[in-house]
Amino acid sequence: MANFTGLSSDFYPLHTDEEFAKQTQFGGRIFHGPGVFAVAAGLESRLGPKRAPRSPSSA
Protein backbone atom coordinates (compact mmCIF):
# COMPACT_ATOMS: atom_id res chain seq x y z
CA MET A 1 0.00 0.00 0.00
CA ALA A 2 2.84 2.40 0.78
CA ASN A 3 4.23 2.06 -2.73
CA PHE A 4 0.86 2.80 -4.30
CA THR A 5 0.35 5.78 -2.00
CA GLY A 6 3.62 7.29 -3.20
CA LEU A 7 2.88 6.49 -6.82
CA SER A 8 -0.59 8.03 -6.70
CA SER A 9 0.38 10.91 -4.35
CA ASP A 10 -2.86 10.22 -2.45
CA PHE A 11 -1.92 10.63 1.20
CA TYR A 12 -5.49 10.92 2.50
CA PRO A 13 -5.54 9.65 6.12
CA LEU A 14 -8.25 7.08 5.37
CA HIS A 15 -5.65 5.25 3.29
CA THR A 16 -2.53 5.92 5.37
CA ASP A 17 -3.38 6.57 9.05
CA GLU A 18 -4.74 3.56 10.94
CA GLU A 19 -5.73 5.56 14.03
CA PHE A 20 -7.67 8.09 11.93
CA ALA A 21 -9.29 5.34 9.87
CA LYS A 22 -10.46 3.47 13.00
CA GLN A 23 -12.74 6.43 13.74
CA THR A 24 -14.52 6.17 10.38
CA GLN A 25 -17.41 3.99 9.27
CA PHE A 26 -14.89 1.56 7.76
CA GLY A 27 -13.15 0.82 11.07
CA GLY A 28 -9.69 0.84 9.52
CA ARG A 29 -7.62 1.83 6.54
CA ILE A 30 -8.95 1.09 3.08
CA PHE A 31 -7.00 0.52 -0.11
CA HIS A 32 -7.15 3.12 -2.86
CA GLY A 33 -9.84 2.45 -5.48
CA PRO A 34 -7.38 2.60 -8.40
CA GLY A 35 -5.10 0.26 -6.44
CA VAL A 36 -7.85 -2.34 -6.26
CA PHE A 37 -8.31 -2.03 -10.03
CA ALA A 38 -4.55 -2.38 -10.58
CA VAL A 39 -4.44 -5.58 -8.51
CA ALA A 40 -7.47 -7.00 -10.35
CA ALA A 41 -5.94 -6.15 -13.75
CA GLY A 42 -2.67 -7.79 -12.71
CA LEU A 43 -4.45 -10.96 -11.62
CA GLU A 44 -6.43 -11.06 -14.84
CA SER A 45 -3.25 -10.70 -16.90
CA ARG A 46 -1.68 -13.64 -15.05
CA LEU A 47 -4.74 -15.88 -14.81
CA GLY A 48 -6.61 -14.89 -17.95
CA PRO A 49 -10.07 -13.35 -18.16
CA LYS A 50 -12.96 -15.29 -16.67
CA ARG A 51 -15.42 -16.23 -19.34
CA ALA A 52 -19.11 -16.55 -18.63
CA PRO A 53 -20.43 -20.05 -19.22
CA ARG A 54 -22.45 -20.49 -22.37
CA SER A 55 -26.11 -21.10 -21.93
CA PRO A 56 -27.56 -24.17 -23.68
CA SER A 57 -29.86 -21.97 -25.78
CA SER A 58 -26.96 -20.05 -27.37
CA ALA A 59 -25.54 -23.12 -29.18
Buried (B, 14 or more C-beta within 10 A) or exposed (E): EEEBBEEBEBEEEBBBEEEEBEEEEEEEBBEBEEBEEBEEEEEEEEEEEEEEEEEEEEE
